Amino acid sequence: MPEKIIVLGCGLVGKAIALDLSRKYRVTVIDLKTDVFDKLIKSGIQTIQEDLSDREKLVRLISGHDLVIGALPGNLGYQTLETVLQVGKNIVDISFMPEDYFNLNDLARNKNITAVVDCGVAPGMSNLILGYHHKKMNIEDFFCYVGGLPLVREWPYEYKAVFSPADVIEEYTRPARFIQKSRIITKEALSDLETLDFPGIGQLEAWNSDGLRSLLNTIDIPNMIEKTLRYPGTTNYIKALRTTGFFSKDEIEVDGKMIRPVDLTVKLLFPLWKMKTGEGDFTIMKIIIKGSEHNIHREYIYDMYDEYEPESGTLSMARTTGYACAAVADLIISHGFCSPGICPPEYIGRDEQNFKFVMEYLMKRNIIYNLSAG
């Protein structure tokens, strides 16, 4: 009998994870919204409508399953991870939680549970790749450029959101941390704008974002930075919205009523940023690793470009994020990967067999990280 996996959250990414894993495992999906349940049921996936913010219900729902997938918005990520660990279930999680998940490391270790966190594309695959090379060489520089964008640029925003509204705005407001000359530097998000050229796409702008996450503490490299890619001009309008206060969580009075500006912004912007049926997107990532290997200077460059899959209607950002998560879930169940405690993807990448397993899993789904070395 196939092992049982439960997927918490059925947004665009959660749906992709569930459908992919259902080819091999018995999958159950839980979400408060039922928009895509019919498609999942047709694929043999069990669906449950439930409010996952209720801890008692969550405990009941995940019991009896072999593995949990966390695909919830960041504001639910930490409490969900903690509950899953308390129940004693292995978990692979993609939520962009603002809290420090390493605070749960002792709980995971005491329960002998493997909790793989930030297991998407970036953070996620970027960590896995760096972990692999860090095991084999002395790295001086690590640069990661990554972004998900609509195939068609539409005025005025030239952007579509795949993740939850709160998590997208968090990327524009959370201070960006990076490593420079072995020191942690903190700057505001959207800072240090630069322009890059990509063959077949043209120019994209890149700015500091807080995507290094666990790498700030798990890997000692003199220079590390992650930047988010957007179409030219995006940074200016996002800065204008942020400076004006549209992303503020502090309540203001409007005609005698107290509201948070960010809630109004979500209501106004996200209907415009939502991907419509048939619209396509692409994901692009460039990773540059420089250092020495066997006392010889080496430079490794990974380029990944992926597009919306019209046959299945799966968005690229859902593919690149979701299938990375699914690969690690399969690694845990089918190959017995076990690393008790909080396990960011760089820990997985240190083992060459695990690294190759994930890469081959993605390659079978036509997500290819092209490597050039010098």
Backbone torsions as a table, in degrees:
resi	resn	phi	psi	omega
1	MET	NA	129.1	-179.5
2	PRO	-61.1	149.3	177.1
3	GLU	-65.6	158.0	-175.0
4	LYS	-105.6	128.0	178.8
5	ILE	-119.5	137.1	176.6
6	ILE	-116.4	128.4	-178.6
7	VAL	-105.2	118.3	179.9
8	LEU	-94.0	106.9	-178.2
9	GLY	107.0	128.4	-176.4
10	CYS	-129.3	50.1	169.7
11	GLY	-77.0	-162.9	-177.9
12	LEU	-60.5	-38.2	-179.1
13	VAL	-79.0	-44.4	178.7
14	GLY	-58.0	-39.7	178.5
15	LYS	-63.0	-44.1	179.9
16	ALA	-62.0	-40.8	178.8
17	ILE	-62.8	-47.2	-177.0
18	ALA	-61.8	-46.4	-178.8
19	LEU	-64.0	-39.5	-178.8
20	ASP	-66.9	-47.0	-177.2
21	LEU	-72.3	-21.8	-178.5
22	SER	-68.8	-14.1	176.1
23	ARG	-65.5	-24.0	-172.3
24	LYS	-126.1	-26.1	-173.8
25	TYR	-124.4	164.8	172.1
26	ARG	-83.4	117.8	-171.8
27	VAL	-116.7	135.8	172.0
28	THR	-119.7	139.2	179.6
29	VAL	-119.5	137.4	177.3
30	ILE	-124.6	131.8	175.7
31	ASP	-160.2	156.8	176.6
32	LEU	-77.1	-31.9	178.7
33	LYS	-91.5	144.3	-174.5
34	THR	-115.6	18.6	-173.0
35	ASP	-52.9	-42.6	-172.8
36	VAL	-107.7	12.1	-176.5
37	PHE	-60.6	-37.9	-177.6
38	ASP	-59.3	-44.0	179.7
39	LYS	-65.1	-38.7	-179.7
40	LEU	-67.6	-41.9	-179.8
41	ILE	-60.8	-39.8	178.7
42	LYS	-62.7	-24.5	178.9
43	SER	-93.0	9.9	176.7
44	GLY	83.9	15.2	-179.1
45	ILE	-94.1	132.2	176.3
46	GLN	-77.8	138.8	-178.8
47	THR	-123.5	142.3	178.7
48	ILE	-135.0	128.2	174.9
49	GLN	-91.2	120.2	-178.1
50	GLU	-161.0	152.8	176.1
51	ASP	-85.7	109.8	-174.4
52	LEU	-80.9	-0.2	174.4
53	SER	-78.7	-11.1	178.9
54	ASP	-86.8	108.2	-174.0
55	ARG	-63.3	-40.3	-178.2
56	GLU	-63.5	-41.2	178.1
57	LYS	-67.2	-38.3	-179.8
58	LEU	-62.4	-43.8	178.9
59	VAL	-58.0	-44.8	-179.3
60	ARG	-65.1	-39.3	-173.5
61	LEU	-72.5	-35.1	-175.3
62	ILE	-86.4	-13.8	178.1
63	SER	-65.6	143.2	-179.9
64	GLY	90.3	-0.4	178.0
65	HIS	-108.9	152.7	-176.7
66	ASP	-86.3	-25.7	-177.2
67	LEU	-152.9	144.3	177.9
68	VAL	-112.0	137.6	171.3
69	ILE	-109.2	124.3	177.3
70	GLY	-98.2	111.3	-179.6
71	ALA	-130.7	46.8	-176.5
72	LEU	-103.7	163.0	173.8
73	PRO	-57.5	154.9	-175.7
74	GLY	-56.7	-32.7	-177.4
75	ASN	-68.8	-16.6	176.6
76	LEU	-104.6	-6.4	-171.3
77	GLY	-61.8	-49.3	-172.6
78	TYR	-67.5	-48.7	-177.8
79	GLN	-65.7	-32.2	177.2
80	THR	-69.1	-45.1	177.9
81	LEU	-58.7	-44.7	-179.9
82	GLU	-61.5	-43.5	180.0
83	THR	-64.0	-43.8	179.5
84	VAL	-61.0	-41.5	179.0
85	LEU	-65.7	-40.2	179.3
86	GLN	-61.7	-35.4	178.3
87	VAL	-74.2	-24.4	177.7
88	GLY	91.6	39.7	-179.6
89	LYS	-115.5	137.4	171.2
90	ASN	-63.9	146.9	-175.6
91	ILE	-144.5	143.3	168.9
92	VAL	-119.3	125.2	-168.2
93	ASP	-126.8	140.9	178.1
94	ILE	-117.8	1.2	-175.1
95	SER	-68.2	140.7	-177.3
96	PHE	-91.6	64.8	-174.3
97	MET	-70.0	138.8	179.3
98	PRO	-75.8	-21.9	-178.3
99	GLU	-75.5	164.0	178.5
100	ASP	-84.9	104.4	-176.6
101	TYR	-67.7	-17.7	177.8
102	PHE	-66.4	-14.6	173.9
103	ASN	-64.9	-16.3	179.4
104	LEU	-99.4	8.2	-175.3
105	ASN	-63.1	-44.1	-179.5
106	ASP	-63.3	-40.5	178.8
107	LEU	-60.8	-45.5	-179.9
108	ALA	-64.1	-41.7	-179.8
109	ARG	-65.6	-43.8	180.0
110	ASN	-62.8	-31.4	178.8
111	LYS	-88.2	-3.4	-176.6
112	ASN	57.2	43.5	-175.4
113	ILE	-110.7	138.4	173.1
114	THR	-92.3	118.4	-179.3
115	ALA	-121.4	98.0	179.8
116	VAL	-86.8	120.3	-174.2
117	VAL	-112.0	162.0	177.5
118	ASP	51.1	43.4	-171.5
119	CYS	-98.4	64.3	178.1
120	GLY	-119.8	-135.2	179.0
121	VAL	-93.3	-51.2	175.0
122	ALA	-156.7	106.9	2.7
123	PRO	-70.1	153.3	-179.3
124	GLY	142.5	-95.7	-179.7
125	MET	-63.3	-34.3	176.8
126	SER	-60.9	-40.5	177.4
127	ASN	-65.7	-44.8	-179.0
128	LEU	-58.4	-45.7	-178.8
129	ILE	-64.9	-44.5	179.7
130	LEU	-64.9	-41.0	178.6
131	GLY	-59.7	-38.0	179.0
132	TYR	-63.8	-48.5	-177.1
133	HIS	-74.9	-31.1	179.1
134	HIS	-63.6	-29.2	178.1
135	LYS	-71.8	-24.1	-171.5
136	LYS	-106.5	-11.1	-173.1
137	MET	-154.9	168.6	173.0
138	ASN	-93.3	111.8	-174.4
139	ILE	-96.7	133.6	175.8
140	GLU	-101.2	-36.9	-173.9
141	ASP	-136.3	136.6	174.1
142	PHE	-134.6	121.1	178.2
143	PHE	-124.5	133.5	177.2
144	CYS	-129.1	122.6	175.1
145	TYR	-116.2	127.3	-174.4
146	VAL	-151.1	145.7	177.3
147	GLY	-166.9	154.5	173.0
148	GLY	-121.7	126.7	-171.9
149	LEU	-139.6	154.5	175.4
150	PRO	-69.9	145.9	177.9
151	LEU	-64.7	-33.6	-179.7
152	VAL	-107.4	125.2	179.0
153	ARG	-83.5	119.3	-179.1
154	GLU	-119.3	129.2	175.6
155	TRP	-65.0	143.8	7.0
156	PRO	-99.2	-10.0	-168.3
157	TYR	-99.2	-27.0	180.0
158	GLU	51.8	38.9	-178.1
159	TYR	-152.7	148.0	173.0
160	LYS	-134.5	143.2	-176.5
161	ALA	-100.1	131.5	177.7
162	VAL	-101.9	-32.1	-178.3
163	PHE	-92.7	179.8	-179.1
164	SER	-63.6	147.8	-179.5
165	PRO	-52.9	-44.3	-177.2
166	ALA	-62.9	-38.7	-177.8
167	ASP	-71.4	-34.0	177.3
168	VAL	-66.4	-47.7	-179.8
169	ILE	-65.4	-34.3	177.2
170	GLU	-57.4	-35.8	-179.9
171	GLU	-65.6	-27.5	-178.9
172	TYR	-88.7	-12.0	-174.4
173	THR	-118.5	-28.6	-177.4
174	ARG	-69.8	127.9	178.8
175	PRO	-54.5	141.8	-178.4
176	ALA	-91.7	129.4	178.0
177	ARG	-112.0	136.4	176.6
178	PHE	-147.8	170.1	-177.7
179	ILE	-108.3	127.6	177.7
180	GLN	-136.1	119.8	-177.2
181	LYS	52.6	44.7	175.8
182	SER	67.9	16.3	177.3
183	ARG	-119.8	141.5	175.5
184	ILE	-76.9	122.7	178.2
185	ILE	-109.9	136.9	178.0
186	THR	-119.9	126.1	175.9
187	LYS	-133.0	164.6	177.6
188	GLU	-68.4	149.6	174.6
189	ALA	-58.7	151.8	-179.8
190	LEU	78.7	7.5	-177.9
191	SER	-86.5	168.8	176.9
192	ASP	53.1	55.9	-178.4
193	LEU	-66.1	134.9	172.9
194	GLU	-140.5	160.1	-178.2
195	THR	-114.6	133.6	179.4
196	LEU	-124.0	149.9	176.4
197	ASP	-104.4	132.0	177.8
198	PHE	-123.0	126.1	-179.9
199	PRO	-55.1	131.7	178.6
200	GLY	82.9	-12.7	179.5
201	ILE	-115.4	-42.1	-176.7
202	GLY	102.0	-151.1	-176.3
203	GLN	-83.4	138.3	170.3
204	LEU	-130.3	150.2	176.8
205	GLU	-100.7	146.2	-177.2
206	ALA	-125.1	138.8	179.4
207	TRP	-141.8	158.1	-177.2
208	ASN	-60.1	131.1	174.0
209	SER	-136.6	164.3	-171.7
210	ASP	-94.4	58.4	-174.3
211	GLY	-100.2	-3.6	179.1
212	LEU	-70.1	-35.6	174.3
213	ARG	50.7	-116.9	-174.9
214	SER	-63.1	-26.0	-177.5
215	LEU	-60.0	-23.6	178.4
216	LEU	-61.6	-25.3	-174.5
217	ASN	-118.6	-19.2	-172.8
218	THR	-96.8	-22.3	-176.6
219	ILE	-130.0	128.7	-177.3
220	ASP	-96.0	98.1	178.6
221	ILE	-130.8	136.4	-175.2
222	PRO	-59.6	-37.3	-175.3
223	ASN	-135.7	118.7	178.2
224	MET	-141.9	135.5	178.3
225	ILE	-153.1	145.5	171.3
226	GLU	-121.7	138.0	177.8
227	LYS	-129.7	143.8	178.4
228	THR	-92.0	140.5	-178.7
229	LEU	-102.7	135.2	175.6
230	ARG	-143.2	165.4	174.0
231	TYR	-64.2	148.6	179.4
232	PRO	-55.6	136.1	179.3
233	GLY	101.1	-19.5	-177.8
234	THR	-61.2	-43.1	-175.6
235	THR	-57.4	-41.1	-177.1
236	ASN	-63.7	-43.9	-177.6
237	TYR	-74.2	-31.7	176.4
238	ILE	-67.1	-41.0	176.7
239	LYS	-61.8	-39.4	179.6
240	ALA	-63.1	-44.0	177.9
241	LEU	-63.5	-43.5	-178.5
242	ARG	-65.6	-45.4	-178.3
243	THR	-64.7	-35.5	179.8
244	THR	-71.4	-21.5	176.9
245	GLY	108.1	9.4	-176.6
246	PHE	-68.5	-17.8	179.7
247	PHE	-101.7	6.6	-176.6
248	SER	-71.5	140.7	176.1
249	LYS	-97.3	-0.3	178.8
250	ASP	-82.6	130.0	-176.4
251	GLU	-67.6	143.3	173.0
252	ILE	-128.1	158.9	-178.9
253	GLU	-92.9	128.9	175.9
254	VAL	-131.0	110.5	-179.0
255	ASP	51.4	43.8	175.7
256	GLY	83.7	-1.3	179.1
257	LYS	-113.3	142.7	179.4
258	MET	-94.3	124.8	178.4
259	ILE	-134.7	155.7	172.1
260	ARG	-93.5	125.1	179.8
261	PRO	-53.1	-36.9	-178.0
262	VAL	-62.2	-33.4	179.4
263	ASP	-67.6	-39.3	175.6
264	LEU	-64.8	-42.2	-179.9
265	THR	-59.7	-43.4	178.5
266	VAL	-60.5	-44.7	-179.1
267	LYS	-62.2	-37.8	-176.6
268	LEU	-82.3	-43.5	-171.0
269	LEU	-82.0	-40.1	-167.9
270	PHE	-72.2	-25.4	168.6
271	PRO	-62.3	-30.3	178.2
272	LEU	-80.3	-28.6	-178.1
273	TRP	-90.1	-7.7	-176.0
274	LYS	-72.4	135.4	176.8
275	MET	-70.1	126.7	177.8
276	LYS	-88.1	158.3	179.5
277	THR	-55.3	128.5	179.1
278	GLY	91.5	-14.5	176.9
279	GLU	-75.5	143.8	-177.9
280	GLY	-112.1	161.9	177.5
281	ASP	-139.3	172.6	172.8
282	PHE	-138.5	155.2	175.3
283	THR	-120.3	135.4	-179.3
284	ILE	-133.0	137.2	177.8
285	MET	-145.5	136.2	173.3
286	LYS	-127.3	125.2	177.4
287	ILE	-117.8	130.3	179.2
288	ILE	-121.1	124.0	-179.7
289	ILE	-123.8	123.4	-179.8
290	LYS	-124.3	142.3	178.2
291	GLY	172.2	-155.9	-179.1
292	SER	-124.4	141.0	179.1
293	GLU	-133.3	118.4	-174.6
294	HIS	55.1	42.4	177.7
295	ASN	64.7	19.0	176.7
296	ILE	-118.5	132.2	178.9
297	HIS	-64.2	129.8	179.1
298	ARG	-131.2	149.7	174.4
299	GLU	-134.4	124.8	178.1
300	TYR	-115.1	131.8	179.3
301	ILE	-125.3	123.4	175.2
302	TYR	-106.1	130.4	175.5
303	ASP	-122.7	127.2	177.2
304	MET	-127.7	127.7	173.8
305	TYR	-133.1	128.6	-178.0
306	ASP	-138.6	145.6	179.8
307	GLU	-121.0	160.5	172.2
308	TYR	-47.5	138.2	-179.8
309	GLU	-101.5	99.3	-173.7
310	PRO	-65.3	-30.1	-178.0
311	GLU	-59.9	-43.5	-179.3
312	SER	-99.7	-10.3	-177.1
313	GLY	73.0	23.5	-177.8
314	THR	-94.5	123.9	179.2
315	LEU	-68.2	151.3	-177.9
316	SER	-62.1	-43.5	-179.1
317	MET	-64.4	-31.4	174.7
318	ALA	-69.6	-37.7	178.7
319	ARG	-65.9	-53.9	-173.3
320	THR	-68.5	-34.1	177.2
321	THR	-80.1	-50.7	-173.6
322	GLY	-67.3	-40.8	-177.1
323	TYR	-73.3	-27.0	172.6
324	ALA	-64.0	-42.9	177.2
325	CYS	-63.8	-44.5	-179.7
326	ALA	-63.5	-37.0	179.4
327	ALA	-60.8	-43.8	-179.2
328	VAL	-70.5	-36.5	175.6
329	ALA	-60.0	-43.9	178.3
330	ASP	-65.5	-37.6	177.7
331	LEU	-60.9	-41.8	-179.3
332	ILE	-66.2	-46.0	-174.6
333	ILE	-78.5	-50.1	-171.9
334	SER	-81.7	-28.2	-177.2
335	HIS	-114.5	2.9	173.5
336	GLY	69.1	26.6	177.9
337	PHE	-58.9	130.2	-177.1
338	CYS	-141.9	123.3	177.2
339	SER	-145.3	81.5	-174.0
340	PRO	-54.1	130.9	-178.4
341	GLY	117.8	-174.5	174.6
342	ILE	-75.2	124.5	-170.9
343	CYS	-126.0	93.3	173.4
344	PRO	-69.5	158.3	-172.0
345	PRO	-60.3	-22.9	178.8
346	GLU	-63.9	-26.8	176.0
347	TYR	-67.4	-36.6	179.4
348	ILE	-68.9	-40.9	-176.9
349	GLY	-66.2	-18.8	-179.3
350	ARG	-64.9	-24.9	178.5
351	ASP	-94.9	119.9	-174.1
352	GLU	-60.6	-37.0	179.7
353	GLN	-65.3	-42.1	178.3
354	ASN	-65.3	-41.9	178.4
355	PHE	-58.6	-48.5	-179.0
356	LYS	-65.8	-36.4	179.2
357	PHE	-59.4	-48.3	-179.1
358	VAL	-64.7	-44.9	-179.9
359	MET	-61.3	-42.0	179.6
360	GLU	-69.1	-35.8	176.8
361	TYR	-59.3	-45.6	179.4
362	LEU	-69.5	-38.8	-179.3
363	MET	-60.8	-37.8	177.8
364	LYS	-63.1	-20.9	178.1
365	ARG	-103.6	16.8	176.2
366	ASN	63.8	31.0	170.7
367	ILE	-108.6	108.6	-168.6
368	ILE	-120.5	127.6	174.9
369	TYR	-98.5	98.2	-177.6
370	ASN	-75.5	129.5	-176.1
371	LEU	-110.1	130.4	168.6
372	SER	-123.6	140.4	-175.2
373	ALA	-129.4	147.2	178.8
374	GLY	-149.1	NA	NA
